[in-house]
Amino acid sequence: MVSREDHYKTEIDKFIYHAAHELRGPLATIKGLINLVKIRKSNDELERLVQLMESHANKLDDRLFQLTYMAQPSGVEVLPTKKVCYHDMETRLRKIIEKNSFVDFLDFHFIAPEEAPAGIDENLLSALLDNILLHILLLPACKTQGQISFKLEVVDSTLKVIVGSMGFCADEQMRVAYSIPEFGYTDLVRYPQMINFYSAQKLSQQLHSKIILKLVTSSIHRIAMEIPLSQ
């Protein structure tokens, strides 16, 4: 029987192997481009070579960010808990959309009660909603006009969160990734586009909840959670 320590060591070894493999490609390309710059006979192609180096450097930086994010034990920095402010959450989500999407081609709706509940970690909840939104925005768009809605309501001692999206497609590879019961580091190396969804899962667990995903169609998705308020 494999001990927990041996299992973790195996997972870490796999992670290091895949991480090295993921980083080696863009790094080798950058080094090759540097050599081309050194041996060039004229400056005619210098601008193009610099553009290629910048592109692959950005790719390397993106993969480093993903690997660093995956290695973190939790999705957010631990900060003092305070009462939830729905207005601040909506403003924050809209800013994320402005930075990551074409606002004119996206309908966004945020529905929440006027009075925010007590007994919930606002920092974890905000980070959870942020990661869900980022995951949706980074999916391939399959319609000109997309729609995303967040609905929060308090029922008894539970905060119910329902996130709906339309116009963002999950291809067959994404469906396979969604079917993984619990993501590990090696899974994220294979499916780097799941980084925000994985982070949302971790945050949901910290809030004593679970993400329930339903793919109504390839372009219509529904995410639901029930978060207990007495934490």
TISE-517790 format. One line per field, with one value per atom (N, C-alpha, C): residue number from 0; residue in three letters; atom name; x, y, z. Coordinates in steps of 0.2 Angstrom, whole numbers, plus 5000, padded with zeros to 4 digits. Layout:
# residues N
seq	c(NUM/...)
type	c(ALA/...)
atom	c(CA/...)
x	c(X/...)
y	c(Y/...)
z	c(Z/...)
# end
This chain:
# residues 231
seq	c(0/0/0/1/1/1/2/2/2/3/3/3/4/4/4/5/5/5/6/6/6/7/7/7/8/8/8/9/9/9/10/10/10/11/11/11/12/12/12/13/13/13/14/14/14/15/15/15/16/16/16/17/17/17/18/18/18/19/19/19/20/20/20/21/21/21/22/22/22/23/23/23/24/24/24/25/25/25/26/26/26/27/27/27/28/28/28/29/29/29/30/30/30/31/31/31/32/32/32/33/33/33/34/34/34/35/35/35/36/36/36/37/37/37/38/38/38/39/39/39/40/40/40/41/41/41/42/42/42/43/43/43/44/44/44/45/45/45/46/46/46/47/47/47/48/48/48/49/49/49/50/50/50/51/51/51/52/52/52/53/53/53/54/54/54/55/55/55/56/56/56/57/57/57/58/58/58/59/59/59/60/60/60/61/61/61/62/62/62/63/63/63/64/64/64/65/65/65/66/66/66/67/67/67/68/68/68/69/69/69/70/70/70/71/71/71/72/72/72/73/73/73/74/74/74/75/75/75/76/76/76/77/77/77/78/78/78/79/79/79/80/80/80/81/81/81/82/82/82/83/83/83/84/84/84/85/85/85/86/86/86/87/87/87/88/88/88/89/89/89/90/90/90/91/91/91/92/92/92/93/93/93/94/94/94/95/95/95/96/96/96/97/97/97/98/98/98/99/99/99/100/100/100/101/101/101/102/102/102/103/103/103/104/104/104/105/105/105/106/106/106/107/107/107/108/108/108/109/109/109/110/110/110/111/111/111/112/112/112/113/113/113/114/114/114/115/115/115/116/116/116/117/117/117/118/118/118/119/119/119/120/120/120/121/121/121/122/122/122/123/123/123/124/124/124/125/125/125/126/126/126/127/127/127/128/128/128/129/129/129/130/130/130/131/131/131/132/132/132/133/133/133/134/134/134/135/135/135/136/136/136/137/137/137/138/138/138/139/139/139/140/140/140/141/141/141/142/142/142/143/143/143/144/144/144/145/145/145/146/146/146/147/147/147/148/148/148/149/149/149/150/150/150/151/151/151/152/152/152/153/153/153/154/154/154/155/155/155/156/156/156/157/157/157/158/158/158/159/159/159/160/160/160/161/161/161/162/162/162/163/163/163/164/164/164/165/165/165/166/166/166/167/167/167/168/168/168/169/169/169/170/170/170/171/171/171/172/172/172/173/173/173/174/174/174/175/175/175/176/176/176/177/177/177/178/178/178/179/179/179/180/180/180/181/181/181/182/182/182/183/183/183/184/184/184/185/185/185/186/186/186/187/187/187/188/188/188/189/189/189/190/190/190/191/191/191/192/192/192/193/193/193/194/194/194/195/195/195/196/196/196/197/197/197/198/198/198/199/199/199/200/200/200/201/201/201/202/202/202/203/203/203/204/204/204/205/205/205/206/206/206/207/207/207/208/208/208/209/209/209/210/210/210/211/211/211/212/212/212/213/213/213/214/214/214/215/215/215/216/216/216/217/217/217/218/218/218/219/219/219/220/220/220/221/221/221/222/222/222/223/223/223/224/224/224/225/225/225/226/226/226/227/227/227/228/228/228/229/229/229/230/230/230)
type	c(MET/MET/MET/VAL/VAL/VAL/SER/SER/SER/ARG/ARG/ARG/GLU/GLU/GLU/ASP/ASP/ASP/HIS/HIS/HIS/TYR/TYR/TYR/LYS/LYS/LYS/THR/THR/THR/GLU/GLU/GLU/ILE/ILE/ILE/ASP/ASP/ASP/LYS/LYS/LYS/PHE/PHE/PHE/ILE/ILE/ILE/TYR/TYR/TYR/HIS/HIS/HIS/ALA/ALA/ALA/ALA/ALA/ALA/HIS/HIS/HIS/GLU/GLU/GLU/LEU/LEU/LEU/ARG/ARG/ARG/GLY/GLY/GLY/PRO/PRO/PRO/LEU/LEU/LEU/ALA/ALA/ALA/THR/THR/THR/ILE/ILE/ILE/LYS/LYS/LYS/GLY/GLY/GLY/LEU/LEU/LEU/ILE/ILE/ILE/ASN/ASN/ASN/LEU/LEU/LEU/VAL/VAL/VAL/LYS/LYS/LYS/ILE/ILE/ILE/ARG/ARG/ARG/LYS/LYS/LYS/SER/SER/SER/ASN/ASN/ASN/ASP/ASP/ASP/GLU/GLU/GLU/LEU/LEU/LEU/GLU/GLU/GLU/ARG/ARG/ARG/LEU/LEU/LEU/VAL/VAL/VAL/GLN/GLN/GLN/LEU/LEU/LEU/MET/MET/MET/GLU/GLU/GLU/SER/SER/SER/HIS/HIS/HIS/ALA/ALA/ALA/ASN/ASN/ASN/LYS/LYS/LYS/LEU/LEU/LEU/ASP/ASP/ASP/ASP/ASP/ASP/ARG/ARG/ARG/LEU/LEU/LEU/PHE/PHE/PHE/GLN/GLN/GLN/LEU/LEU/LEU/THR/THR/THR/TYR/TYR/TYR/MET/MET/MET/ALA/ALA/ALA/GLN/GLN/GLN/PRO/PRO/PRO/SER/SER/SER/GLY/GLY/GLY/VAL/VAL/VAL/GLU/GLU/GLU/VAL/VAL/VAL/LEU/LEU/LEU/PRO/PRO/PRO/THR/THR/THR/LYS/LYS/LYS/LYS/LYS/LYS/VAL/VAL/VAL/CYS/CYS/CYS/TYR/TYR/TYR/HIS/HIS/HIS/ASP/ASP/ASP/MET/MET/MET/GLU/GLU/GLU/THR/THR/THR/ARG/ARG/ARG/LEU/LEU/LEU/ARG/ARG/ARG/LYS/LYS/LYS/ILE/ILE/ILE/ILE/ILE/ILE/GLU/GLU/GLU/LYS/LYS/LYS/ASN/ASN/ASN/SER/SER/SER/PHE/PHE/PHE/VAL/VAL/VAL/ASP/ASP/ASP/PHE/PHE/PHE/LEU/LEU/LEU/ASP/ASP/ASP/PHE/PHE/PHE/HIS/HIS/HIS/PHE/PHE/PHE/ILE/ILE/ILE/ALA/ALA/ALA/PRO/PRO/PRO/GLU/GLU/GLU/GLU/GLU/GLU/ALA/ALA/ALA/PRO/PRO/PRO/ALA/ALA/ALA/GLY/GLY/GLY/ILE/ILE/ILE/ASP/ASP/ASP/GLU/GLU/GLU/ASN/ASN/ASN/LEU/LEU/LEU/LEU/LEU/LEU/SER/SER/SER/ALA/ALA/ALA/LEU/LEU/LEU/LEU/LEU/LEU/ASP/ASP/ASP/ASN/ASN/ASN/ILE/ILE/ILE/LEU/LEU/LEU/LEU/LEU/LEU/HIS/HIS/HIS/ILE/ILE/ILE/LEU/LEU/LEU/LEU/LEU/LEU/LEU/LEU/LEU/PRO/PRO/PRO/ALA/ALA/ALA/CYS/CYS/CYS/LYS/LYS/LYS/THR/THR/THR/GLN/GLN/GLN/GLY/GLY/GLY/GLN/GLN/GLN/ILE/ILE/ILE/SER/SER/SER/PHE/PHE/PHE/LYS/LYS/LYS/LEU/LEU/LEU/GLU/GLU/GLU/VAL/VAL/VAL/VAL/VAL/VAL/ASP/ASP/ASP/SER/SER/SER/THR/THR/THR/LEU/LEU/LEU/LYS/LYS/LYS/VAL/VAL/VAL/ILE/ILE/ILE/VAL/VAL/VAL/GLY/GLY/GLY/SER/SER/SER/MET/MET/MET/GLY/GLY/GLY/PHE/PHE/PHE/CYS/CYS/CYS/ALA/ALA/ALA/ASP/ASP/ASP/GLU/GLU/GLU/GLN/GLN/GLN/MET/MET/MET/ARG/ARG/ARG/VAL/VAL/VAL/ALA/ALA/ALA/TYR/TYR/TYR/SER/SER/SER/ILE/ILE/ILE/PRO/PRO/PRO/GLU/GLU/GLU/PHE/PHE/PHE/GLY/GLY/GLY/TYR/TYR/TYR/THR/THR/THR/ASP/ASP/ASP/LEU/LEU/LEU/VAL/VAL/VAL/ARG/ARG/ARG/TYR/TYR/TYR/PRO/PRO/PRO/GLN/GLN/GLN/MET/MET/MET/ILE/ILE/ILE/ASN/ASN/ASN/PHE/PHE/PHE/TYR/TYR/TYR/SER/SER/SER/ALA/ALA/ALA/GLN/GLN/GLN/LYS/LYS/LYS/LEU/LEU/LEU/SER/SER/SER/GLN/GLN/GLN/GLN/GLN/GLN/LEU/LEU/LEU/HIS/HIS/HIS/SER/SER/SER/LYS/LYS/LYS/ILE/ILE/ILE/ILE/ILE/ILE/LEU/LEU/LEU/LYS/LYS/LYS/LEU/LEU/LEU/VAL/VAL/VAL/THR/THR/THR/SER/SER/SER/SER/SER/SER/ILE/ILE/ILE/HIS/HIS/HIS/ARG/ARG/ARG/ILE/ILE/ILE/ALA/ALA/ALA/MET/MET/MET/GLU/GLU/GLU/ILE/ILE/ILE/PRO/PRO/PRO/LEU/LEU/LEU/SER/SER/SER/GLN/GLN/GLN)
atom	c(N/CA/C/N/CA/C/N/CA/C/N/CA/C/N/CA/C/N/CA/C/N/CA/C/N/CA/C/N/CA/C/N/CA/C/N/CA/C/N/CA/C/N/CA/C/N/CA/C/N/CA/C/N/CA/C/N/CA/C/N/CA/C/N/CA/C/N/CA/C/N/CA/C/N/CA/C/N/CA/C/N/CA/C/N/CA/C/N/CA/C/N/CA/C/N/CA/C/N/CA/C/N/CA/C/N/CA/C/N/CA/C/N/CA/C/N/CA/C/N/CA/C/N/CA/C/N/CA/C/N/CA/C/N/CA/C/N/CA/C/N/CA/C/N/CA/C/N/CA/C/N/CA/C/N/CA/C/N/CA/C/N/CA/C/N/CA/C/N/CA/C/N/CA/C/N/CA/C/N/CA/C/N/CA/C/N/CA/C/N/CA/C/N/CA/C/N/CA/C/N/CA/C/N/CA/C/N/CA/C/N/CA/C/N/CA/C/N/CA/C/N/CA/C/N/CA/C/N/CA/C/N/CA/C/N/CA/C/N/CA/C/N/CA/C/N/CA/C/N/CA/C/N/CA/C/N/CA/C/N/CA/C/N/CA/C/N/CA/C/N/CA/C/N/CA/C/N/CA/C/N/CA/C/N/CA/C/N/CA/C/N/CA/C/N/CA/C/N/CA/C/N/CA/C/N/CA/C/N/CA/C/N/CA/C/N/CA/C/N/CA/C/N/CA/C/N/CA/C/N/CA/C/N/CA/C/N/CA/C/N/CA/C/N/CA/C/N/CA/C/N/CA/C/N/CA/C/N/CA/C/N/CA/C/N/CA/C/N/CA/C/N/CA/C/N/CA/C/N/CA/C/N/CA/C/N/CA/C/N/CA/C/N/CA/C/N/CA/C/N/CA/C/N/CA/C/N/CA/C/N/CA/C/N/CA/C/N/CA/C/N/CA/C/N/CA/C/N/CA/C/N/CA/C/N/CA/C/N/CA/C/N/CA/C/N/CA/C/N/CA/C/N/CA/C/N/CA/C/N/CA/C/N/CA/C/N/CA/C/N/CA/C/N/CA/C/N/CA/C/N/CA/C/N/CA/C/N/CA/C/N/CA/C/N/CA/C/N/CA/C/N/CA/C/N/CA/C/N/CA/C/N/CA/C/N/CA/C/N/CA/C/N/CA/C/N/CA/C/N/CA/C/N/CA/C/N/CA/C/N/CA/C/N/CA/C/N/CA/C/N/CA/C/N/CA/C/N/CA/C/N/CA/C/N/CA/C/N/CA/C/N/CA/C/N/CA/C/N/CA/C/N/CA/C/N/CA/C/N/CA/C/N/CA/C/N/CA/C/N/CA/C/N/CA/C/N/CA/C/N/CA/C/N/CA/C/N/CA/C/N/CA/C/N/CA/C/N/CA/C/N/CA/C/N/CA/C/N/CA/C/N/CA/C/N/CA/C/N/CA/C/N/CA/C/N/CA/C/N/CA/C/N/CA/C/N/CA/C/N/CA/C/N/CA/C/N/CA/C/N/CA/C/N/CA/C/N/CA/C/N/CA/C/N/CA/C/N/CA/C/N/CA/C/N/CA/C/N/CA/C/N/CA/C/N/CA/C/N/CA/C/N/CA/C/N/CA/C/N/CA/C/N/CA/C/N/CA/C/N/CA/C/N/CA/C/N/CA/C/N/CA/C/N/CA/C/N/CA/C/N/CA/C/N/CA/C/N/CA/C/N/CA/C/N/CA/C/N/CA/C/N/CA/C/N/CA/C/N/CA/C/N/CA/C/N/CA/C/N/CA/C/N/CA/C/N/CA/C)
x	c(5004/5000/5004/5003/5007/5005/5010/5009/5007/5004/5002/5008/5014/5020/5023/5023/5025/5021/5014/5009/5011/5012/5013/5020/5025/5032/5031/5027/5026/5022/5017/5014/5019/5023/5028/5033/5035/5040/5037/5030/5027/5026/5024/5023/5030/5035/5042/5044/5043/5044/5040/5034/5029/5031/5032/5034/5040/5045/5051/5050/5046/5044/5040/5036/5032/5036/5041/5045/5051/5053/5059/5057/5051/5049/5050/5047/5047/5054/5058/5065/5069/5069/5073/5072/5066/5064/5067/5067/5070/5077/5080/5088/5090/5085/5087/5086/5081/5080/5086/5088/5094/5100/5101/5106/5105/5099/5098/5099/5098/5099/5107/5111/5118/5121/5119/5122/5119/5114/5110/5115/5114/5119/5116/5110/5107/5102/5099/5094/5087/5087/5080/5075/5077/5073/5073/5077/5078/5071/5067/5060/5056/5056/5052/5055/5061/5064/5063/5063/5062/5054/5050/5043/5042/5045/5045/5047/5053/5056/5051/5048/5043/5037/5035/5029/5030/5036/5038/5040/5043/5044/5037/5032/5026/5023/5024/5021/5025/5031/5035/5033/5031/5029/5022/5018/5011/5012/5016/5016/5019/5024/5027/5022/5018/5012/5007/5006/5001/5004/5011/5014/5014/5016/5016/5009/5004/4997/4995/4997/4995/4999/5005/5009/5006/5002/4999/4995/4995/4990/4983/4982/4975/4975/4969/4968/4969/4969/4969/4973/4976/4979/4974/4976/4972/4972/4966/4965/4959/4959/4953/4947/4942/4935/4931/4927/4923/4916/4911/4904/4905/4901/4901/4897/4900/4897/4896/4890/4888/4890/4889/4891/4898/4902/4910/4911/4908/4909/4907/4901/4899/4904/4906/4911/4917/4919/4925/4925/4919/4918/4917/4914/4914/4921/4925/4932/4936/4934/4938/4935/4929/4926/4929/4930/4933/4940/4944/4951/4952/4946/4947/4942/4938/4933/4931/4927/4925/4918/4918/4912/4906/4907/4901/4897/4901/4898/4897/4895/4894/4889/4883/4878/4880/4880/4882/4877/4874/4869/4872/4871/4872/4866/4864/4858/4859/4858/4859/4854/4853/4848/4852/4848/4850/4855/4852/4856/4861/4867/4872/4872/4873/4873/4879/4879/4885/4887/4892/4894/4897/4901/4904/4910/4916/4922/4922/4922/4921/4927/4933/4939/4938/4936/4936/4930/4925/4919/4921/4924/4926/4931/4936/4940/4937/4932/4928/4925/4921/4917/4922/4928/4933/4935/4937/4940/4935/4928/4923/4922/4922/4921/4927/4933/4939/4939/4937/4937/4932/4926/4921/4924/4927/4929/4935/4939/4944/4942/4936/4933/4932/4933/4932/4925/4925/4918/4915/4909/4906/4900/4898/4893/4896/4893/4895/4893/4887/4885/4885/4889/4889/4885/4883/4879/4882/4883/4885/4880/4878/4874/4876/4876/4878/4871/4869/4863/4865/4864/4865/4859/4857/4852/4853/4850/4850/4844/4845/4839/4841/4837/4838/4845/4849/4856/4861/4859/4864/4864/4870/4870/4870/4865/4865/4868/4872/4876/4874/4872/4870/4874/4878/4881/4880/4877/4875/4879/4880/4884/4881/4882/4879/4884/4886/4890/4898/4899/4906/4906/4911/4910/4915/4913/4917/4918/4924/4925/4926/4927/4928/4933/4939/4944/4942/4938/4936/4931/4927/4922/4926/4931/4935/4938/4941/4944/4939/4932/4927/4925/4926/4924/4929/4935/4940/4937/4936/4933/4937/4943/4947/4954/4955/4961/4967/4973/4979/4984/4990/4995/4996/4997/4998/4992/4986/4980/4980/4983/4983/4988/4993/4999/4996/4991/4988/4982/4979/4974/4975/4979/4981/4975/4970/4965/4960/4961/4957/4959/4965/4968/4963/4959/4954/4948/4946/4941/4944/4950/4953/4953/4956/4956/4949/4944/4937/4935/4937/4935/4939/4945/4949/4945/4943/4940/4933/4930/4923/4924/4929/4930/4931/4935/4937/4931/4926/4919/4914/4917/4913/4907/4909/4904/4907/4903/4905/4902/4906/4904/4900/4894/4890/4890/4893/4893/4888/4884/4880/4881/4883/4883/4877/4872/4866/4867/4871/4873/4881/4884/4891/4892/4887/4888/4884/4880/4876/4878/4881/4883/4880/4880/4877/4881/4883/4887/4883/4882/4878/4882/4881/4885/4880/4881/4877/4882/4883/4888/4885/4886/4883/4886/4882/4883/4887/4886/4889/4896/4901/4908/4912)
y	c(4994/5000/5006/5011/5017/5022/5024/5029/5036/5040/5047/5051/5050/5054/5052/5045/5043/5045/5046/5048/5055/5059/5067/5067/5063/5064/5062/5057/5055/5061/5064/5070/5075/5077/5082/5081/5075/5073/5074/5072/5072/5080/5084/5091/5094/5093/5095/5093/5087/5085/5088/5089/5092/5099/5103/5110/5111/5107/5108/5107/5102/5101/5107/5110/5115/5122/5123/5129/5128/5122/5121/5123/5122/5124/5132/5136/5143/5146/5143/5145/5143/5137/5135/5140/5141/5146/5153/5155/5162/5162/5157/5156/5155/5152/5151/5158/5162/5168/5173/5173/5177/5175/5169/5167/5170/5170/5173/5180/5184/5191/5192/5187/5188/5187/5183/5181/5184/5189/5192/5196/5196/5200/5207/5209/5215/5216/5222/5224/5224/5221/5221/5217/5211/5207/5207/5212/5213/5214/5219/5220/5214/5210/5204/5199/5198/5194/5196/5203/5205/5204/5205/5203/5196/5191/5184/5183/5186/5185/5187/5193/5196/5191/5188/5184/5177/5174/5168/5170/5176/5178/5179/5181/5182/5175/5170/5164/5160/5161/5159/5162/5168/5172/5169/5168/5165/5158/5154/5147/5147/5152/5153/5155/5160/5162/5156/5152/5147/5142/5140/5135/5138/5145/5148/5148/5149/5149/5142/5137/5130/5128/5131/5129/5132/5137/5140/5136/5136/5131/5134/5140/5143/5148/5150/5155/5162/5164/5171/5172/5178/5179/5180/5178/5178/5185/5188/5194/5194/5200/5200/5199/5196/5195/5201/5203/5209/5207/5211/5210/5211/5207/5207/5213/5216/5222/5220/5219/5217/5222/5228/5233/5233/5232/5232/5225/5220/5214/5215/5218/5219/5224/5229/5234/5230/5226/5222/5217/5214/5209/5213/5219/5223/5226/5227/5229/5223/5217/5211/5210/5212/5211/5216/5222/5228/5226/5222/5221/5214/5210/5204/5202/5207/5206/5212/5211/5217/5219/5224/5226/5227/5229/5231/5224/5219/5212/5208/5210/5206/5209/5205/5208/5204/5209/5206/5208/5204/5205/5203/5207/5205/5206/5201/5201/5199/5203/5201/5205/5203/5206/5213/5218/5224/5223/5219/5218/5212/5213/5208/5204/5197/5193/5193/5192/5191/5183/5182/5175/5172/5176/5173/5177/5174/5177/5181/5187/5191/5190/5190/5189/5182/5177/5171/5171/5174/5174/5178/5184/5188/5185/5182/5178/5172/5169/5164/5166/5172/5174/5177/5180/5182/5177/5171/5166/5162/5162/5159/5164/5170/5175/5174/5174/5174/5167/5162/5156/5156/5159/5160/5164/5170/5175/5172/5167/5164/5158/5156/5151/5154/5150/5153/5155/5161/5164/5161/5158/5155/5159/5165/5169/5177/5181/5188/5191/5190/5193/5188/5189/5184/5187/5182/5184/5181/5184/5181/5184/5180/5183/5180/5184/5181/5183/5178/5178/5176/5180/5178/5179/5174/5175/5171/5173/5170/5166/5160/5155/5152/5153/5151/5153/5149/5150/5149/5149/5148/5153/5155/5159/5155/5156/5152/5157/5154/5157/5153/5157/5154/5158/5155/5159/5156/5160/5157/5161/5157/5160/5157/5162/5160/5163/5159/5161/5160/5156/5154/5146/5144/5137/5132/5126/5121/5116/5115/5110/5103/5098/5091/5091/5094/5094/5097/5102/5105/5101/5097/5093/5087/5085/5080/5082/5089/5092/5093/5095/5096/5089/5084/5077/5074/5078/5076/5077/5072/5073/5078/5078/5083/5084/5091/5092/5092/5089/5089/5093/5094/5098/5096/5089/5086/5087/5087/5089/5096/5101/5108/5109/5105/5105/5103/5098/5096/5101/5104/5108/5115/5119/5125/5130/5129/5134/5133/5128/5126/5129/5133/5136/5140/5144/5148/5144/5139/5134/5130/5128/5124/5129/5135/5139/5141/5141/5142/5136/5130/5124/5124/5126/5126/5131/5137/5143/5140/5137/5134/5129/5125/5120/5124/5130/5133/5137/5138/5141/5135/5129/5123/5122/5123/5122/5118/5117/5113/5116/5116/5119/5114/5115/5111/5114/5110/5113/5109/5112/5109/5112/5108/5111/5109/5114/5113/5112/5116/5115/5116/5116/5118/5125/5129/5136/5139/5135/5137/5133/5137/5134/5137/5132/5135/5132/5136/5135/5136/5132/5133/5131/5135/5134/5135/5132/5133/5134/5140/5142/5143/5139/5140/5147/5151/5157/5157/5152/5152/5149/5153/5150/5153)
z	c(5000/5000/5000/4996/4995/5001/5004/5010/5007/5011/5009/5007/5011/5009/5003/5001/4995/4989/4990/4985/4984/4989/4988/4984/4986/4983/4975/4974/4967/4963/4966/4963/4962/4967/4966/4961/4960/4955/4948/4948/4941/4939/4944/4943/4941/4944/4942/4935/4934/4927/4922/4923/4918/4918/4923/4923/4919/4920/4916/4909/4907/4900/4897/4901/4899/4898/4902/4902/4897/4895/4891/4884/4881/4874/4873/4877/4875/4877/4882/4883/4878/4875/4870/4863/4862/4857/4857/4863/4865/4864/4866/4865/4858/4854/4847/4843/4845/4842/4844/4850/4852/4848/4846/4842/4835/4832/4826/4826/4831/4832/4831/4835/4835/4828/4824/4818/4812/4813/4808/4803/4797/4792/4792/4793/4792/4798/4798/4803/4800/4794/4791/4795/4798/4801/4809/4811/4818/4822/4819/4822/4823/4818/4818/4823/4824/4829/4836/4837/4843/4845/4840/4842/4843/4840/4842/4849/4850/4857/4862/4861/4866/4867/4861/4861/4865/4864/4868/4875/4876/4883/4887/4884/4887/4888/4884/4884/4890/4891/4897/4903/4903/4909/4911/4906/4908/4911/4908/4911/4918/4919/4926/4931/4929/4933/4935/4930/4931/4936/4935/4939/4946/4947/4954/4957/4953/4956/4958/4954/4956/4963/4964/4970/4976/4976/4982/4985/4992/4996/4996/4994/4994/4989/4987/4982/4984/4990/4992/4998/4999/5005/5011/5016/5022/5025/5025/5027/5032/5036/5041/5038/5041/5038/5040/5035/5036/5033/5034/5031/5024/5020/5013/5011/5005/5002/4995/4993/4986/4981/4983/4978/4976/4981/4979/4975/4976/4972/4965/4964/4957/4954/4957/4954/4952/4956/4955/4949/4949/4943/4937/4937/4931/4928/4933/4931/4928/4930/4928/4920/4919/4912/4908/4910/4906/4904/4908/4907/4903/4903/4899/4894/4892/4887/4883/4878/4874/4877/4881/4885/4881/4875/4870/4868/4868/4866/4872/4878/4883/4888/4889/4894/4900/4905/4912/4917/4921/4926/4933/4938/4945/4949/4952/4956/4963/4968/4975/4979/4985/4990/4992/4994/4997/5003/5007/5014/5013/5014/5014/5020/5020/5025/5029/5036/5040/5040/5043/5044/5038/5034/5028/5027/5024/5023/5016/5017/5011/5006/5009/5004/5000/5004/5000/4995/4997/4992/4986/4987/4981/4977/4980/4976/4972/4975/4972/4966/4966/4961/4955/4957/4952/4948/4951/4947/4943/4945/4941/4935/4936/4930/4925/4928/4924/4919/4923/4919/4913/4914/4909/4903/4905/4900/4896/4899/4895/4890/4891/4886/4879/4874/4867/4866/4863/4862/4856/4856/4850/4848/4851/4848/4849/4844/4844/4851/4853/4860/4865/4870/4876/4882/4886/4892/4898/4904/4910/4916/4920/4926/4932/4937/4944/4948/4952/4956/4963/4968/4975/4979/4983/4987/4994/4999/5006/5007/5008/5009/5016/5021/5028/5030/5031/5033/5028/5022/5016/5011/5008/5003/4996/4992/4986/4980/4977/4971/4965/4960/4953/4948/4944/4939/4932/4928/4921/4916/4910/4905/4898/4893/4886/4881/4876/4871/4872/4877/4879/4878/4874/4872/4876/4878/4881/4876/4873/4868/4871/4867/4870/4875/4874/4879/4885/4885/4891/4895/4891/4894/4898/4895/4898/4905/4904/4910/4916/4914/4919/4922/4919/4922/4927/4928/4933/4940/4944/4950/4955/4955/4959/4955/4953/4950/4954/4950/4953/4949/4951/4948/4941/4940/4934/4929/4931/4927/4924/4929/4926/4921/4921/4916/4909/4910/4903/4901/4906/4905/4908/4906/4909/4909/4904/4904/4910/4914/4920/4926/4926/4932/4936/4933/4937/4940/4936/4939/4944/4944/4949/4956/4955/4960/4963/4959/4962/4966/4964/4968/4974/4975/4981/4986/4983/4987/4989/4985/4987/4993/4993/4998/5005/5004/5010/5013/5009/5011/5013/5013/5015/5010/5004/4999/4993/4988/4982/4976/4970/4964/4960/4958/4954/4947/4942/4935/4931/4927/4922/4915/4911/4904/4900/4900/4897/4889/4886/4879/4879/4873/4873/4875/4874/4875/4880/4884/4889/4896/4900/4906/4913/4918/4924/4930/4934/4940/4946/4951/4957/4963/4969/4975/4981/4986/4992/4998/5000/5005/5012/5017/5024/5027/5030/5033/5039/5043/5050/5050/5048/5047/5053)
# end
